[in-house]
Amino acid sequence: GTHHSKAFVLFYEDKVRVIIHTANLIDEDLFKKSEGVWFQDFPRRSALGGAESSASPAWPAAAIERFGPRLNRYFAHLFANSRGAVRAANQRSLLARLDEHDFTGASAALIATVPGKSTRADGWGLHGLAASLRTVVHGPRCEWPIVLQFTSMGSQRLSGRQAGTWLEHELAAVMANPVKPRAPRAGQLSIVFPTGENCVESNLGMVHGLFCHAADYVNLANHFCAWDASTGFPSRQRAMPHIKSYAAYNPVDPRELAWCCITSANCSKRARV
């Protein structure tokens, strides 16, 4: 398999900056599409004088405590198949330097996906998403509308002879109720996906459409919504999304989110499982 993540880890004398973004390092992604980025600085423990970070995390502690270990585990997995003395030395150096920093003030939960099939025990991909959402999705929030925005969708077939789609019964089911996964209720799920007209009028023209694939979309047609930034962010109307974002919002006040996931993972089993 292949790692699909996009990130920078920048070390300074007194901190490390973790940057997770959705753009490939090419002109089209950086200047002609809509992308997303999250970053945060984490202090070096020596700079804290032995004290824990005083920053107040915006995410529940149960998820925050996993940020540092998950980041470390991800890079350990990334380097697992590396060969050569130089690469091995770089791996040990990176992991050791990460361990020198305090991640307890993280403002987000880290959800990493690696090649291969994951399990609930290893916490990669969809299992990691479920573990983080269990800390914030409960009670009335299980009924809040869910929006999935992506640009490519793989096969939606479920294992065996199960009816329905993978998106509804596995991916969105975890988002609707991570404790007891269930398919979203009628009207609860919306899917934002570029239309043919979106692609034709985009900065890249129909070339953008070459990257928008949707297999088995017929069964989900009633959930689809077009990309439209003309009202809120008109300057982004022609910048088709390359970002992938998933969120649940308060139906009374849409400005209030239960959670929001910014990622480069499209809606497919290979990207999520």
Residue pairs with C-beta under 8 A, 6 or more apart in sequence:
1 114
1 115
1 116
1 270
2 115
3 78
3 114
3 115
4 113
4 264
4 265
4 271
5 20
5 74
5 112
5 113
5 264
6 20
6 21
6 22
6 23
6 24
6 264
7 18
7 19
7 20
7 21
8 17
8 18
8 19
8 21
9 16
9 17
9 18
9 19
9 75
9 94
9 98
10 16
10 17
10 19
11 97
13 44
14 43
14 44
14 47
15 41
15 42
15 43
15 44
15 47
15 101
16 41
16 42
16 44
16 97
16 98
16 101
17 39
17 40
17 41
17 42
18 39
18 40
18 42
18 71
19 37
19 38
19 39
20 37
20 38
20 39
20 110
20 262
21 35
21 36
21 37
21 38
21 264
22 35
22 36
22 37
22 242
22 243
22 244
22 262
22 263
22 264
23 29
23 30
23 33
23 35
23 37
23 242
28 204
29 35
29 242
32 203
32 204
32 239
33 203
33 204
33 208
33 239
33 240
33 241
33 242
33 243
34 229
34 236
34 239
34 240
34 241
34 242
34 243
35 242
35 243
36 243
36 245
36 262
37 262
38 108
38 262
40 106
40 107
40 108
42 53
42 101
42 102
42 103
42 105
42 106
43 53
43 101
43 102
43 105
44 100
44 101
44 102
45 100
45 101
45 102
46 100
48 102
52 102
52 104
53 102
53 104
53 105
54 105
55 104
55 105
55 107
56 105
57 64
57 104
57 105
57 106
57 107
58 107
58 108
59 106
59 107
59 108
59 109
59 132
59 135
59 136
60 135
60 136
62 135
63 109
63 131
63 132
63 135
63 136
64 103
64 104
64 105
64 106
64 109
65 104
66 109
66 110
66 123
66 131
66 132
67 103
67 106
67 108
67 109
67 110
68 98
68 101
68 102
68 103
68 104
68 106
70 110
70 111
70 112
70 123
70 128
71 98
71 103
71 110
71 112
72 95
72 98
72 99
73 112
74 110
74 112
74 114
75 91
75 94
75 95
75 98
76 91
76 95
77 114
78 114
79 87
79 88
79 90
79 91
79 94
82 88
82 91
109 132
109 135
111 125
111 128
111 129
111 132
111 261
111 263
112 124
112 125
112 128
113 124
113 125
113 128
113 265
113 271
113 272
114 124
114 125
117 273
118 124
118 125
118 126
118 127
118 128
118 273
119 127
120 127
120 130
123 131
125 272
125 273
126 170
126 171
126 174
126 272
126 273
129 174
129 175
129 178
129 261
129 272
130 174
130 178
130 181
131 178
132 259
133 174
133 175
133 178
133 259
134 178
134 179
136 258
136 259
137 175
137 176
137 177
137 178
137 179
137 248
137 258
137 259
138 179
141 248
141 258
142 176
142 177
143 185
143 188
144 188
144 248
144 249
144 250
144 251
144 258
145 187
145 188
145 189
145 190
145 248
145 249
145 251
146 172
146 175
146 176
146 184
146 188
146 189
146 190
146 246
146 247
146 248
147 190
147 191
147 192
147 245
147 246
147 247
147 248
147 249
148 167
148 171
148 172
148 189
148 190
148 191
148 192
148 246
148 267
149 191
149 192
149 193
149 227
149 241
149 243
149 244
149 245
149 246
150 191
150 192
150 193
150 244
150 266
150 267
151 193
151 194
151 211
151 212
151 240
151 241
151 242
151 244
151 266
152 211
152 212
152 213
152 214
152 266
152 267
152 268
153 167
153 193
153 213
153 214
153 215
153 216
153 217
153 266
153 267
153 268
154 213
154 215
154 266
154 267
154 268
154 269
154 270
154 271
155 166
155 215
155 216
155 268
155 269
156 165
156 166
156 167
156 215
156 216
156 219
156 220
157 165
157 166
157 216
158 164
158 165
158 166
158 169
158 170
162 169
164 183
164 219
165 216
165 219
165 220
166 269
167 191
167 220
167 267
168 183
168 184
168 189
168 220
169 183
170 181
171 267
171 272
172 183
172 184
172 189
173 181
173 182
173 183
173 184
174 181
175 184
175 246
175 248
176 182
176 183
176 184
176 185
176 188
189 223
190 223
190 225
191 220
191 223
191 224
191 225
192 225
192 226
192 227
192 241
193 212
193 214
193 224
193 225
193 226
193 227
194 202
194 208
194 209
194 212
194 226
194 227
194 240
194 241
195 226
195 227
196 209
197 226
198 208
198 226
198 227
198 240
199 205
199 206
199 208
199 209
199 212
199 240
200 206
200 209
201 237
201 238
202 208
202 238
202 239
202 240
203 238
203 239
203 240
204 240
208 240
211 242
217 224
227 240
227 241
228 237
229 235
229 236
229 237
229 239
230 237
243 262
243 264
244 262
244 263
244 264
244 265
244 266
244 267
245 260
245 261
245 262
245 263
246 260
246 261
246 263
247 257
247 258
247 259
247 260
247 261
248 257
248 258
248 259
249 255
249 256
249 257
249 258
250 256
250 257
250 258
265 271
265 272
